[in-house]
């Protein structure tokens, strides 16, 4: 049974889009890191930063949907972690 948000999309659909974006960006990180001497050692940190950015974007989307349509459209990521506010350690790469 899918969890339907008031703005018309399911949590599964949102997770599917996020997964696809994360995969494509992860491939881009791998590609460019392989072209920089020693770049591959930084791919785990870059991917963690990417996940933090996506957590933040997903949280903003869910908060906007909740405030626009009322109710709680969700406030946790697929791992059940709170995603409103903190974006992890991405600041070290920005």
ABEGO torsion letter per residue (X at the ends): XBBBBAAGBBAAAAAAAAAAAAAAAAAAAAAAAAABBGAAAAAAAAAAAAAAAAAAAAAAAAAAAAAAAEEBAEABBAAGBBABGBAEAAAAAX
